[in-house]
Amino acid sequence: MASRWNDEVTLISHPGRYQDSMGAWHEGEQVKRRVYCAPSMLGNLTMAQLRSSEVRITGNDGVPDSGMHKMHSLLIRAADYNGETQVIYHGDEMQVIAATTEGENYRVIIHELLGNDKAT
């Protein structure tokens, strides 16, 4: 089944991240880029795969239970994805929780940031 590259996601990066003399890390200026993506269903098999050792988990909290979070699976071309951990998808600020390679693409799993998790 061919993927449909008919959706967009905004990738958020912070180039220029630096460490000060006290050892604290500071984010650089936020840069946003819109890229095309191919959305796909996020099912139980995918959630089981996320918990496997073959998947690079990007967050410190591991894979959340889907619960009340909106979760999505997107294919993003490898040439467009640079390991960003924040995105805006359909107007919602979301966090990348896992990324796996699939040929020349990345399958990126994202979930909605709720309450105190959102950046100010």
C-alpha positions as CSV (number, residue, x, y, z in Angstrom):
1,M,0.0,0.0,0.0
2,A,1.5,3.3,-1.0
3,S,1.8,6.1,1.5
4,R,-0.1,9.3,0.9
5,W,2.1,12.3,1.4
6,N,-0.8,14.7,1.7
7,D,-0.4,16.1,5.2
8,E,2.0,18.6,6.9
9,V,3.8,18.7,10.2
10,T,5.8,21.6,11.7
11,L,9.1,20.4,13.0
12,I,10.6,22.4,15.9
13,S,14.3,22.5,16.5
14,H,16.6,24.5,18.8
15,P,20.0,24.9,17.0
16,G,22.6,26.7,19.0
17,R,22.0,24.7,22.2
18,Y,24.8,25.6,24.6
19,Q,26.1,24.8,28.1
20,D,26.9,27.8,30.4
21,S,29.9,28.0,32.8
22,M,27.8,26.5,35.6
23,G,27.0,23.4,33.5
24,A,23.3,24.3,32.8
25,W,22.0,23.6,29.3
26,H,20.1,26.3,27.4
27,E,18.1,25.9,24.2
28,G,19.0,28.0,21.2
29,E,16.4,30.1,19.3
30,Q,13.4,28.0,18.2
31,V,13.3,27.2,14.5
32,K,10.1,25.9,12.8
33,R,10.0,24.0,9.5
34,R,6.9,22.7,7.7
35,V,7.4,19.4,5.9
36,Y,5.1,16.9,4.1
37,C,4.3,13.7,6.0
38,A,2.2,10.6,5.5
39,P,-0.1,9.9,8.5
40,S,-0.9,6.3,9.4
41,M,-2.9,4.4,12.0
42,L,-1.3,3.9,15.4
43,G,-2.5,0.4,16.6
44,N,-1.7,-2.0,19.4
45,L,1.1,-3.7,17.3
46,T,2.8,-0.3,17.0
47,M,2.5,0.3,20.7
48,A,4.1,-3.1,21.3
49,Q,6.9,-2.3,18.8
50,L,7.5,1.0,20.6
51,R,8.3,-0.8,23.8
52,S,10.8,-3.1,22.0
53,S,14.5,-2.5,22.1
54,E,14.7,-1.7,18.3
55,V,13.1,1.7,18.7
56,R,14.9,4.9,19.6
57,I,12.8,6.5,22.3
58,T,13.4,10.2,22.3
59,G,11.8,11.3,25.6
60,N,13.1,10.6,29.1
61,D,9.8,9.2,30.3
62,G,9.7,6.2,27.9
63,V,6.6,5.3,26.0
64,P,3.5,6.8,27.6
65,D,0.2,4.8,27.9
66,S,-2.0,6.3,25.2
67,G,-4.7,7.1,27.8
68,M,-6.0,10.7,27.3
69,H,-3.1,11.7,25.0
70,K,-3.7,12.2,21.3
71,M,-1.1,10.0,19.5
72,H,-0.2,9.9,15.8
73,S,2.2,7.9,13.6
74,L,3.7,9.9,10.7
75,L,6.1,9.0,7.9
76,I,8.6,11.8,7.3
77,R,11.3,11.7,4.6
78,A,14.7,11.1,6.1
79,A,16.0,14.1,4.2
80,D,13.5,16.3,6.1
81,Y,13.8,14.8,9.7
82,N,16.8,15.9,11.8
83,G,15.9,14.2,15.1
84,E,13.5,17.0,16.2
85,T,11.7,16.2,19.4
86,Q,8.9,18.7,19.2
87,V,6.3,19.2,16.5
88,I,3.0,21.0,15.8
89,Y,0.5,18.7,14.1
90,H,-3.0,19.9,13.2
91,G,-2.6,22.9,15.5
92,D,-1.5,20.8,18.6
93,E,1.9,21.0,20.2
94,M,3.2,17.5,20.4
95,Q,6.3,15.6,21.5
96,V,8.2,13.0,19.5
97,I,8.3,9.8,21.6
98,A,9.9,7.5,19.1
99,A,11.5,7.4,15.7
100,T,12.4,4.4,13.6
101,T,13.8,4.2,10.1
102,E,11.7,2.6,7.3
103,G,13.7,2.7,4.1
104,E,14.3,6.3,3.1
105,N,11.8,7.5,5.7
106,Y,11.4,7.8,9.4
107,R,8.3,6.6,11.2
108,V,7.8,9.2,13.9
109,I,5.4,8.6,16.8
110,I,4.1,11.8,18.4
111,H,1.8,12.5,21.4
112,E,0.0,15.6,22.6
113,L,1.6,17.7,25.4
114,L,-0.8,18.2,28.2
115,G,-1.0,20.9,30.9
116,N,2.4,21.4,32.5
117,D,4.3,19.6,29.7
118,K,3.6,22.4,27.3
119,A,6.3,25.0,26.7
120,T,5.6,28.5,27.9
